[in-house]
């Protein structure tokens, strides 16, 4: 059995509060709390500084050129070479329509042009013949006038020759008029042929720009109408960001200011950009049903102003239109 002195030595030492000594655990806690407080103060300071130097919004998306591929002539779809999400080049054929009717119209226009050219050639020959007749009768008129002055022929004979010369002149003028009309018909038939060839070319629907096939609404065998939307082509030339800032954030925002862009799809990566332009109207003004504050009860709502931001360098990541981003505009 242990003695009281042995029990006193074996018992753990309890710090004496009156002595002012603290345990190691208490010191660690205080150090951790101090570090957390310091971190909090630094973070709060950075946030305050950020609020003075930057305007931030997560109401922003990546935008790009979207080209509608439409049909310009009616026709039956024979072939669709466009595939979803495939990269295509400008001028590449995407859809082929049945061109037989347009080939027939082109051939008819060619035949009509040949007929018009033949008629013009005949009219030109008529001008040559009429000109020759007029020259002959004018010469006869000069001789007849000399003979009449010498009383070789009568006045009646001179009048007959004069009438013939006048008729030849009128015939010459009429031939020239017919020739001009024939030339006009040739120009008309040429225009009809060009139109027929143009309509025929529209049966091959091609890509208007470089880009990716994003939405396809056409299949072989389908009959399409002029203006019908068949394919949406997202251009691969360049992308930009449209950020919708609250009107209360626009006081110091100007074109040319630098922007930090963070894409939700690629966390941890930041892209540099520049404010290119600021919309002259709020998004609500261009909506399908813009609000009319003059009617009914008025509820004040902070409006959003679209701001266009361009990338300083083309992103290496495969960004897509419609992706959400967070932007910070430095407005100091």
C-alpha positions in Angstrom: 0.0 0.0 0.0 1.3 3.4 -1.1 2.2 6.0 1.4 0.7 9.5 1.3 4.0 10.8 0.0 4.1 8.3 -2.8 0.5 9.1 -3.8 1.4 12.8 -3.8 4.3 12.2 -6.2 2.3 10.0 -8.5 -0.6 12.5 -8.9 -0.4 14.8 -12.0 0.5 18.4 -11.4 -2.3 20.8 -11.7 -1.3 24.4 -12.8 -2.0 26.9 -10.1 -4.2 29.6 -11.4 -2.8 32.0 -8.9 0.7 31.4 -10.2 -0.1 32.8 -13.7 1.3 29.7 -15.5 -0.7 28.4 -18.5 -0.7 24.9 -19.9 0.8 24.1 -23.3 -2.7 23.2 -24.7 -3.9 26.7 -23.8 -0.9 28.3 -25.5 -1.7 26.3 -28.7 -5.3 27.4 -28.6 -4.4 31.0 -28.2 -1.9 30.7 -31.1 -4.5 29.2 -33.4 -7.1 31.8 -32.5 -4.5 34.5 -33.1 -3.6 33.1 -36.5 -7.3 32.8 -37.4 -8.0 36.3 -36.4 -5.0 37.5 -38.4 -6.2 35.6 -41.5 -9.7 37.0 -41.0 -8.4 40.5 -40.8 -6.2 40.1 -43.9 -9.1 38.5 -45.8 -11.5 41.3 -44.7 -8.9 43.9 -45.7 -8.5 42.3 -49.1 -12.3 42.2 -49.6 -12.6 45.8 -48.7 -9.8 46.8 -51.0 -11.4 44.6 -53.7 -14.7 46.3 -53.3 -13.1 49.7 -53.9 -11.0 48.6 -56.9 -13.2 46.0 -58.7 -16.8 45.4 -59.8 -17.7 41.8 -59.9 -20.6 39.8 -61.2 -21.4 36.1 -61.9 -24.3 37.1 -64.2 -22.0 36.6 -67.3 -21.8 34.2 -70.1 -19.5 33.4 -73.1 -20.9 34.5 -76.4 -19.9 33.8 -80.0 -21.1 34.3 -83.6 -24.0 32.0 -84.4 -24.7 31.7 -88.2 -28.1 30.4 -89.3 -27.9 28.1 -92.3 -31.1 28.5 -94.3 -32.5 27.5 -97.6 -32.9 30.2 -100.3 -35.0 28.0 -102.7 -37.7 25.4 -102.1 -36.8 21.8 -102.7 -36.4 18.3 -101.6 -33.4 17.4 -99.5 -31.3 14.7 -101.2 -28.2 14.6 -98.9 -27.1 16.0 -95.6 -23.3 15.9 -95.1 -23.4 18.1 -91.9 -22.9 16.1 -88.7 -23.5 17.4 -85.2 -20.6 19.1 -83.5 -18.3 18.7 -86.5 -15.9 21.5 -87.5 -16.6 22.7 -91.0 -14.9 25.2 -93.3 -16.4 28.2 -95.0 -17.9 27.2 -98.4 -18.1 23.5 -97.5 -21.4 21.9 -98.7 -23.7 20.9 -95.9 -27.0 20.1 -97.7 -27.8 19.1 -101.3 -31.3 19.8 -102.7 -32.9 18.2 -105.7 -31.7 20.4 -108.6 -33.5 18.8 -111.6 -36.2 21.5 -111.8 -33.5 24.3 -111.6 -31.4 22.6 -114.3 -34.4 22.7 -116.6 -35.0 26.3 -115.9 -31.4 27.1 -116.6 -31.5 25.3 -120.0 -34.7 27.1 -120.9 -33.1 30.5 -120.0 -30.1 29.6 -122.2 -32.4 28.7 -125.2 -34.3 32.0 -124.7 -31.0 33.9 -124.7 -29.9 32.3 -128.0 -33.2 33.2 -129.6 -32.9 36.8 -128.4 -29.3 37.0 -129.7 -30.5 35.6 -133.1 -33.3 38.2 -133.2 -30.7 40.9 -132.4 -28.5 39.7 -135.2 -31.4 39.9 -137.7 -32.2 43.4 -136.5 -28.6 44.4 -137.0 -28.7 43.0 -140.6 -31.9 45.0 -141.2 -30.1 48.2 -140.1 -27.4 47.5 -142.7 -29.9 46.9 -145.5 -32.0 50.0 -144.5 -28.8 52.1 -144.4 -27.8 51.0 -147.9 -31.3 51.8 -149.2 -31.2 55.2 -147.6 -27.9 56.0 -149.1 -29.0 54.9 -152.6 -32.2 56.9 -152.4 -30.4 60.0 -151.0 -28.0 59.8 -154.0 -31.0 59.4 -156.4 -32.6 62.5 -154.7 -29.5 64.6 -155.3 -29.4 63.6 -159.0 -33.1 64.1 -159.4 -32.8 67.6 -158.0 -30.1 68.5 -160.5 -32.1 67.0 -163.3 -35.2 68.9 -162.3 -33.3 72.1 -162.2 -32.2 71.4 -165.8 -35.9 70.5 -166.6 -34.9 67.0 -167.5 -37.5 65.5 -165.2 -40.8 66.9 -164.0 -41.6 68.2 -160.5 -43.8 65.1 -160.0 -40.9 62.8 -160.6 -38.8 64.7 -158.1 -41.5 64.5 -155.5 -41.6 60.7 -156.0 -37.9 60.4 -155.5 -38.0 62.7 -152.5 -40.8 60.6 -150.9 -38.7 57.4 -151.5 -35.7 59.0 -149.8 -37.8 60.1 -146.8 -39.3 56.6 -146.6 -35.9 55.0 -146.6 -34.8 57.3 -143.8 -37.8 56.3 -141.7 -37.1 52.6 -142.5 -33.5 53.1 -141.3 -34.7 54.7 -138.0 -37.3 51.9 -137.5 -34.6 49.3 -138.1 -32.4 50.9 -135.5 -35.3 51.0 -133.0 -36.0 47.3 -133.6 -32.3 46.6 -133.0 -32.3 48.5 -129.7 -35.4 46.6 -128.6 -33.7 43.3 -129.6 -30.6 44.3 -127.5 -32.9 45.0 -124.6 -34.4 41.5 -125.0 -30.8 40.0 -125.0 -30.0 41.8 -121.8 -33.3 40.6 -120.2 -32.6 37.0 -121.3 -29.0 37.3 -119.9 -30.4 38.4 -116.6 -32.9 35.5 -116.6 -30.1 33.1 -117.3 -27.9 34.5 -114.5 -30.9 34.2 -112.1 -31.6 30.6 -113.2 -27.9 29.8 -112.6 -28.0 31.5 -109.3 -31.1 29.6 -108.2 -29.4 26.4 -109.3 -26.4 27.2 -107.2 -28.7 27.6 -104.1 -29.5 23.9 -104.3 -26.1 23.4 -102.8 -26.3 24.9 -99.3 -22.8 25.7 -98.0 -21.3 26.8 -94.7 -21.3 30.6 -94.4 -18.2 30.6 -92.1 -15.8 28.4 -90.3 -17.4 26.8 -87.2 -19.0 23.9 -85.5 -22.4 22.3 -86.3 -24.4 22.9 -83.1 -28.0 22.2 -84.1 -29.3 20.3 -87.1 -33.0 20.4 -88.0 -32.9 18.7 -91.5 -33.0 15.2 -92.8 -32.8 13.6 -96.3 -36.3 13.4 -97.9 -37.5 16.6 -96.2 -39.0 19.4 -98.3 -37.7 22.7 -97.2 -39.0 26.3 -97.9 -37.0 29.5 -98.5 -35.9 31.0 -95.3 -36.4 27.8 -93.3 -33.7 27.5 -90.5 -31.9 24.2 -91.1 -28.6 24.3 -89.1 -27.1 26.6 -86.4 -23.4 27.1 -87.0 -21.3 28.4 -84.1 -18.4 30.4 -85.5 -14.9 29.4 -84.4 -13.4 32.8 -85.1 -13.6 34.5 -81.7 -15.5 34.4 -78.4 -16.4 37.2 -76.0 -18.2 37.6 -72.7 -21.4 39.5 -72.0 -21.6 40.5 -68.3 -24.8 41.9 -66.9 -23.8 44.4 -64.2 -26.3 46.1 -61.9 -26.9 49.7 -62.7 -25.4 50.6 -59.3 -22.1 49.1 -60.4 -21.7 51.2 -63.6 -20.5 54.5 -62.1 -16.8 54.0 -62.8 -17.0 51.4 -65.5 -15.5 52.5 -68.9 -14.3 50.8 -72.1 -10.7 49.8 -72.0 -10.6 48.7 -68.4 -8.9 45.4 -67.6 -11.0 42.4 -66.6 -10.3 39.1 -64.8 -12.4 36.2 -66.2 -13.0 32.9 -64.4 -14.9 30.2 -66.2 -17.0 27.8 -64.1 -16.1 24.9 -66.3 -12.4 25.3 -65.5 -12.0 26.3 -61.9 -8.6 27.6 -60.9 -7.9 29.2 -64.3 -8.1 32.9 -65.0 -8.2 34.7 -68.3 -7.4 38.3 -69.0 -9.8 40.5 -70.9 -10.8 44.1 -71.7 -14.1 46.0 -71.6 -14.8 46.7 -75.2 -18.2 48.4 -75.0 -21.2 49.1 -72.8 -24.8 48.7 -74.0 -26.9 51.8 -74.5 -29.9 50.1 -72.9 -30.7 47.7 -70.1 -31.6 44.1 -70.7 -35.2 44.7 -69.7 -35.7 47.2 -72.5 -34.9 44.6 -75.1 -37.0 41.8 -73.6 -40.0 40.4 -75.3 -42.3 42.2 -72.9 -40.5 45.3 -71.6 -41.8 46.7 -68.3 -44.1 49.7 -68.5 -43.5 51.6 -65.2 -46.2 54.1 -66.0 -49.0 51.5 -65.6 -50.1 49.7 -62.5 -48.1 49.6 -59.3 -44.4 50.5 -59.5 -41.8 48.2 -57.9 -38.3 49.5 -58.2 -35.9 46.7 -59.4 -32.2 47.2 -60.0 -31.7 46.9 -63.7 -28.9 45.1 -65.5 -26.6 46.7 -68.1 -24.9 44.3 -70.6 -21.1 44.9 -70.9 -19.1 43.3 -73.7 -15.7 42.0 -72.7 -13.2 40.5 -75.1 -10.4 38.1 -74.3 -6.9 39.6 -74.6 -5.7 36.3 -76.0 -7.6 33.4 -77.5 -8.3 30.8 -74.8 -6.5 27.5 -75.2 -9.4 25.7 -73.5 -12.3 24.6 -75.7 -14.8 27.2 -74.4 -18.4 27.0 -75.6 -21.0 29.7 -76.0 -23.3 29.9 -73.1 -20.8 28.9 -70.4 -21.1 30.7 -67.1 -18.2 32.9 -66.0 -17.4 35.3 -63.2 -15.8 38.6 -64.1 -13.9 41.2 -62.1 -13.5 44.6 -63.7 -10.8 46.9 -62.3 -12.5 50.3 -62.1 -10.0 52.4 -60.1 
